[in-house]
């Protein structure tokens, strides 16, 4: 019952700021509510505060005692939602497929539930000695992606 109330309040919060979306919601037996959100333009502290207030101010502590945490998704967390792929176009991803293949490249598109990665690789010349740099590309359906993480470079 508490979970359902929180889900409805989150829906209202996301309607008020439609750039935000839910990554994870946990409600324990001890009524500890944990919410992880992401946003098309990132998540600010004020976004977390607004979502927290939406939940906290609309639940009755007299009825049910609860604790609440609202956080943004971590920078090293894997991408889980299709919307997260769209917002990371142009960034470098490390992708592992369900069959164990590993790719690292720039996410150049996300459409029709497929991601397209592009990277440069050094390969032997077709004729003669030495190597040449070639552009490589992989198109992967999301259902084949086991894990995808943004690679942070400084």
C-alpha positions as CSV (number, residue, x, y, z in Angstrom):
1,X,0.0,0.0,0.0
2,X,2.8,2.4,0.9
3,X,4.6,1.5,-2.3
4,X,1.5,2.2,-4.4
5,X,1.2,5.7,-2.8
6,X,4.8,6.5,-3.5
7,X,4.5,5.3,-7.1
8,X,1.6,7.7,-7.6
9,X,3.4,10.6,-6.0
10,X,6.5,9.9,-8.1
11,X,4.3,9.9,-11.2
12,X,2.9,13.3,-10.2
13,X,6.5,14.6,-9.6
14,X,7.6,13.4,-13.0
15,X,4.6,15.1,-14.6
16,X,5.6,18.3,-13.0
17,X,9.2,17.9,-14.3
18,X,9.0,15.6,-17.3
19,X,12.8,15.6,-17.8
20,X,13.1,13.3,-14.7
21,X,12.4,9.6,-14.7
22,X,12.6,6.7,-12.2
23,X,15.5,4.3,-12.2
24,X,14.8,2.4,-9.0
25,X,12.2,2.4,-6.2
26,X,12.6,0.2,-3.1
27,X,10.3,0.1,-0.1
28,X,11.4,-2.2,2.7
29,X,9.2,-3.9,5.3
30,X,10.4,-1.3,7.8
31,X,9.0,1.4,5.5
32,X,12.4,2.7,4.3
33,X,11.7,4.3,0.9
34,X,14.7,4.6,-1.5
35,X,14.3,6.4,-4.8
36,X,16.9,6.7,-7.5
37,X,16.1,9.1,-10.4
38,X,17.8,10.3,-13.6
39,X,17.0,13.1,-15.9
40,X,17.3,13.9,-19.6
41,X,19.5,16.9,-18.6
42,X,21.0,15.4,-15.5
43,X,19.7,15.7,-12.0
44,X,20.3,18.6,-9.7
45,X,20.1,18.8,-5.9
46,X,17.0,20.8,-6.3
47,X,15.4,18.0,-8.5
48,X,16.1,15.6,-5.7
49,X,14.6,18.0,-3.1
50,X,11.5,18.5,-5.2
51,X,10.9,14.8,-5.6
52,X,11.6,14.2,-1.9
53,X,9.2,16.9,-0.8
54,X,6.5,15.6,-3.2
55,X,6.6,12.3,-1.4
56,X,7.3,13.4,2.2
57,X,4.6,16.2,2.2
58,X,1.9,13.9,0.8
59,X,2.4,10.9,3.1
60,X,1.0,10.9,6.6
61,X,3.5,10.0,9.3
62,X,0.7,9.5,11.7
63,X,-0.6,6.7,9.5
64,X,2.7,5.1,8.6
65,X,6.1,6.0,9.9
66,X,8.7,6.0,7.1
67,X,12.2,7.1,6.2
68,X,13.0,8.5,2.7
69,X,16.1,8.8,0.5
70,X,16.0,10.4,-2.9
71,X,19.2,10.3,-5.0
72,X,20.4,10.7,-8.5
73,X,21.8,7.7,-10.4
74,X,25.6,7.3,-9.8
75,X,28.0,8.3,-12.6
76,X,29.4,4.7,-12.6
77,X,26.1,3.0,-12.6
78,X,25.2,1.0,-15.7
79,X,22.6,2.4,-18.1
80,X,19.3,0.6,-17.5
81,X,16.6,2.6,-19.2
82,X,16.3,3.4,-23.0
83,X,16.0,7.1,-22.0
84,X,19.5,6.9,-20.5
85,X,20.9,5.8,-23.9
86,X,19.3,8.8,-25.6
87,X,20.8,11.3,-23.2
88,X,24.3,9.8,-23.6
89,X,24.7,10.1,-27.3
90,X,28.2,11.4,-28.1
91,X,29.7,9.8,-25.0
92,X,32.0,6.8,-24.8
93,X,30.4,3.6,-23.5
94,X,31.8,0.2,-22.4
95,X,29.3,-2.4,-23.5
96,X,29.2,-6.1,-22.7
97,X,26.7,-8.3,-24.6
98,X,24.8,-11.2,-23.2
99,X,27.2,-13.4,-25.1
100,X,30.2,-11.9,-23.4
101,X,31.5,-9.7,-26.3
102,X,33.0,-6.4,-25.2
103,X,32.9,-3.1,-27.1
104,X,34.1,0.3,-26.3
105,X,33.1,3.2,-28.5
106,X,31.2,6.4,-28.9
107,X,27.5,6.1,-28.8
108,X,26.5,7.7,-32.1
109,X,22.8,6.8,-32.1
110,X,19.9,5.1,-30.3
111,X,16.8,4.3,-32.3
112,X,14.4,1.4,-32.7
113,X,15.8,-0.1,-29.4
114,X,19.3,-0.4,-31.0
115,X,22.5,1.4,-30.1
116,X,25.2,2.2,-32.6
117,X,28.8,2.4,-31.3
118,X,31.7,3.8,-33.4
119,X,35.5,3.5,-32.6
120,X,38.9,3.5,-34.3
121,X,41.0,0.4,-34.4
122,X,44.5,-0.3,-35.7
123,X,44.7,-3.2,-38.1
124,X,47.3,-4.8,-40.3
125,X,47.5,-3.2,-43.8
126,X,45.8,-5.4,-46.5
127,X,49.0,-5.3,-48.5
128,X,52.5,-4.8,-47.1
129,X,53.8,-4.3,-43.5
130,X,52.5,-2.0,-40.8
131,X,49.1,-1.0,-39.6
132,X,46.4,1.4,-40.6
133,X,43.6,3.1,-38.5
134,X,40.1,2.0,-39.5
135,X,36.7,3.1,-38.3
136,X,34.6,0.3,-36.8
137,X,30.9,0.3,-36.0
138,X,28.6,-2.1,-34.1
139,X,24.8,-2.0,-34.0
140,X,23.5,-3.8,-31.0
141,X,19.8,-4.4,-30.1
142,X,19.2,-3.4,-26.4
143,X,18.0,-7.0,-25.7
144,X,21.6,-8.2,-26.5
145,X,23.2,-5.6,-24.1
146,X,24.0,-7.1,-20.7
147,X,25.7,-4.0,-19.4
148,X,26.5,-0.6,-20.7
149,X,28.5,2.0,-18.7
150,X,29.6,5.5,-19.6
151,X,33.3,5.9,-19.5
152,X,34.3,9.0,-17.7
153,X,37.5,10.7,-19.1
154,X,39.2,13.7,-17.5
